Amino acid sequence: MVIKSSDLRKELIDKLNYLDKDEIDIIEKAIDYAYFKHEGQYRKTGEEYIIHPLSVAIILTTIKADKDTIIASLLHDVLEDTPTSKEELENLFGKTVANLVDGVTKINSINVSTENEYLTNYYKKIIVGMSEDVRVIIIKLADRLHNMRTLYAIPVDRQKLKAKETLEILAPIAHRLGMHKIKSELEDLSLKYSKPDVYYDVVEKLNNTKIEREECVSKMMDEVSTLLKNNGIKHEIKGRAKSIYSIYKKLDKGRSFSDIYDLLAIRILVDKEQECYLALGLIHSKYKPVSKRFKDYIAMPKTNLYQTLHTTVFGLDGNLFEIQIRTYDMDEIAENGIASHWAYKEHKNAFLEMQNVTEQKLQFYKSIIELNEEKMTNEDFVNRVKDEVLNNNIYVYTPKGDVFELPNGSTPIDFAYRIHTQVGDKMTGAIVNNNMVNLSYELQNGDIVKILTNNNSKGPSREWLNIAKTTQAKSKIKAFFNKTTKEDYIESGKNLLEKELRRKKISSVEFLKPDNIKEILKNLKLDTIEDLYLNIGNNKFSVKSVVKNKDEESNEQKKEIKVKVLDTDNDIIVGNTKNIQTHIANCCLPIPGDDIIGFITKGSGISIHRKNCLNINDMDDRIISANWNTKIKNKYYSDIVIYTNTKDNKIVDIVQTSASMNIQIESINLLNKSDKNIYSLEVVISSLDEMNKYLKELRKIQNVVEVERIMQWK
């Protein structure tokens, strides 16, 4: 059947009856604009291109989307596919519409070479896009749904890629937003194109039993309806079709087709919450319920705002029936999720309400934002989101009934930090279902968890990093130790500075005068005196270099630093020349792989520094470009600091790790013997790559908190 754009236009206008006339008028203006911009363009199906944006807009009317969202859906391809600017859209339809269209365009405009990289970047753009305006993702979901409905028009390999994208990211996001109808259709269509044999096998099984199932469901509906009517409960009752994908998932777990309970399913809608429970009581009084198949999502809603009573009973002829009971309002939320706030609020303020609900109530939304703030690769970010956010499948409750969704394998530590950072930091134990458990206990779906806290607690244990499952919990534990370590370093740096001032018989009052400190901070590119203490305390700056007068500082900056390593012997190219005398500066000790720069000395050739070395500031007139040769002949010295959380001697472990990697240690020193030992190493290294691998292995040593390569002033 040939679809006419004129018919779709009429259908769209008819379905916009929930909006004001002036809003519909603006939307009609957008339709005309879309027609104009896409004139002469055709889809892979052979249809006019305008069919697509009109269809996307129609999908969004089913969730009663607001005016701006409808307009943005009509124009969502104009920036990408037509000569249109964002400024033009803003002038015609406002800033909000322009931003929404731009947001969808950014998600779509990814050009990378490999499938893996494509998917990684695509997924991250979609996920992060939610933090800007959830409507961008809702438009994208509608866009993808219509594209999936016409996926037959593209090559098979592209079909499978789109199906993979949809199943891994878009459908789970629709689920997290509570948009059940869209989520189910996306899943079914994805299965159809990713595993067509499986899809049509399930369809055939359903068709073979369709008449029998419909007759059975119809009789059960009549009985239940009569029961409710006789007891004065006004209601609506209907059969509920199970999605093809959900049936496939159950079959994939080894269940037989005949053993899937909810193939026979009905849904009951009532006006009030209390009527849900009255209806449930009546049904259980007539039909025997199946043990452990009752779930009360009204008293304890899912984290995507879903509320419904679920029960499975032995119905007519001994058949198992899954019955859902909920109010009409709950039904709207169950079907359309976050988008239901368009339907139930005064539409002029609907989006604000929807965004507010998203930010305040949907835990997954907060989790995504927190993950995005972590320093990790795009691939790690996407994997974390998929594992910890989109594929969550356990619900855990507080004693007060508040529900939290967590990944499988989560522990009481994850639960505590999901509640609040302070709850995690002050945690001393956990009680699950009235039983004390170890902190390594794996929480199960439906567990009721009480976190025990003590205000006098010294904080989390570093061992918790090995127990926690979620990035959120691990990040907050690391943040705690970073804070306490930072405070220790600041105190240590302050003490070292005061000690050096006393040794040099310099008045601390004079030295710490605002003008003097301001100049020191400027030279060191620091912001506050706490930063100065911190950098002294963690050994990044020598206290001797800080406590020198201006003349000494100037002379020190200008003088050449002696060679400390083997002759560079053509390892370095200065300008375009290989045979210029060069040597490595002690202040920053660059190694092959570092970004380097040369400094022209007086009579000693070229000293080679790291580009971020503080000693080459304000010497632009004597700077020359330098690069490493492709073939490196020598090895180079480098300084490393190892931070631990113990006073146990770790030198043997450090030496053994170094030997296993054939890393030569020139010297090793204990810098700070307190409750946390710190070790300084001088090693001989061949490249930055070898250095990074070495640091990684050192970090694996028990009780090692951090390992870093340092740049010192000497």
KAKAVEN-V323224 format. One record per residue. OMEGA is omega in whole degrees, 0 to 359 (999 if undefined). Layout:
{{OMEGA} {OMEGA}}
This chain:
{{180} {179} {178} {180} {179} {178} {179} {178} {179} {179} {180} {181} {179} {184} {177} {185} {178} {179} {177} {182} {181} {176} {178} {179} {179} {178} {177} {175} {178} {178} {179} {180} {178} {176} {182} {184} {184} {180} {180} {179} {181} {178} {177} {179} {185} {181} {171} {183} {183} {177} {184} {180} {176} {181} {178} {179} {179} {176} {182} {175} {180} {176} {177} {179} {181} {184} {184} {180} {177} {180} {180} {178} {178} {185} {191} {180} {188} {178} {184} {191} {182} {178} {182} {178} {176} {180} {178} {178} {181} {180} {184} {190} {175} {184} {182} {179} {180} {180} {179} {179} {179} {179} {178} {180} {180} {178} {185} {189} {178} {179} {178} {192} {185} {182} {181} {180} {178} {183} {181} {181} {179} {181} {182} {180} {178} {184} {181} {179} {180} {182} {180} {179} {185} {180} {177} {181} {179} {175} {179} {178} {178} {177} {180} {180} {179} {177} {178} {178} {181} {186} {180} {187} {182} {182} {185} {181} {177} {176} {182} {178} {179} {178} {178} {177} {186} {182} {186} {186} {190} {178} {176} {177} {176} {178} {181} {176} {178} {184} {191} {183} {179} {180} {183} {180} {176} {179} {181} {181} {177} {177} {181} {184} {178} {180} {185} {180} {180} {181} {184} {174} {178} {179} {180} {179} {179} {180} {181} {182} {188} {184} {181} {181} {181} {177} {181} {180} {180} {179} {180} {178} {179} {181} {182} {180} {178} {179} {182} {179} {181} {180} {172} {179} {176} {188} {168} {182} {181} {175} {182} {180} {177} {181} {181} {182} {181} {176} {178} {181} {179} {176} {181} {178} {176} {179} {177} {182} {183} {185} {180} {188} {192} {166} {174} {188} {175} {180} {181} {178} {179} {185} {189} {180} {182} {178} {175} {182} {176} {179} {179} {180} {179} {181} {180} {178} {181} {183} {182} {179} {177} {181} {177} {178} {178} {178} {180} {177} {174} {178} {180} {183} {171} {183} {174} {174} {182} {176} {180} {168} {177} {172} {175} {184} {171} {184} {183} {177} {179} {179} {177} {178} {170} {182} {174} {180} {179} {177} {178} {178} {178} {180} {178} {179} {180} {183} {187} {175} {182} {181} {179} {180} {171} {186} {189} {179} {172} {195} {179} {179} {188} {183} {180} {178} {182} {179} {179} {177} {180} {186} {187} {190} {183} {185} {182} {180} {179} {182} {179} {180} {180} {179} {181} {179} {179} {177} {179} {179} {177} {181} {179} {179} {182} {179} {178} {179} {180} {183} {190} {186} {187} {182} {176} {178} {169} {178} {183} {188} {169} {177} {178} {177} {176} {186} {176} {179} {184} {176} {172} {179} {180} {183} {174} {177} {178} {180} {181} {181} {174} {177} {180} {181} {182} {176} {178} {182} {182} {183} {177} {180} {182} {175} {181} {181} {177} {178} {175} {181} {172} {180} {178} {181} {177} {182} {180} {179} {179} {179} {172} {191} {173} {179} {177} {181} {176} {181} {179} {180} {179} {178} {183} {174} {176} {178} {179} {179} {178} {182} {183} {181} {189} {175} {180} {181} {181} {180} {181} {175} {178} {179} {178} {182} {175} {180} {181} {177} {179} {179} {178} {180} {179} {179} {179} {180} {178} {180} {179} {180} {180} {179} {179} {178} {178} {180} {180} {179} {177} {179} {178} {179} {180} {183} {185} {175} {185} {184} {181} {180} {179} {180} {178} {180} {179} {181} {181} {181} {177} {184} {186} {178} {175} {176} {178} {178} {182} {183} {173} {183} {180} {172} {176} {174} {173} {179} {179} {180} {180} {184} {175} {183} {186} {180} {177} {180} {181} {180} {180} {182} {185} {187} {180} {179} {187} {178} {180} {186} {176} {174} {184} {168} {175} {174} {186} {176} {179} {188} {175} {187} {181} {193} {176} {179} {180} {173} {186} {178} {179} {187} {185} {173} {177} {176} {181} {185} {175} {168} {187} {178} {181} {176} {183} {180} {179} {175} {184} {179} {185} {172} {185} {181} {164} {183} {180} {179} {182} {184} {179} {175} {174} {179} {186} {183} {181} {180} {178} {182} {179} {179} {176} {174} {179} {179} {183} {183} {189} {170} {189} {178} {175} {180} {182} {173} {180} {180} {178} {176} {182} {173} {173} {182} {182} {184} {180} {179} {180} {181} {180} {178} {180} {181} {181} {179} {181} {176} {180} {176} {177} {179} {175} {184} {173} {186} {190} {181} {176} {175} {180} {181} {176} {184} {175} {181} {168} {186} {175} {191} {184} {184} {177} {178} {177} {178} {181} {177} {179} {178} {180} {180} {178} {180} {180} {180} {180} {179} {174} {182} {181} {177} {179} {172} {187} {173} {184} {167} {182} {999}}
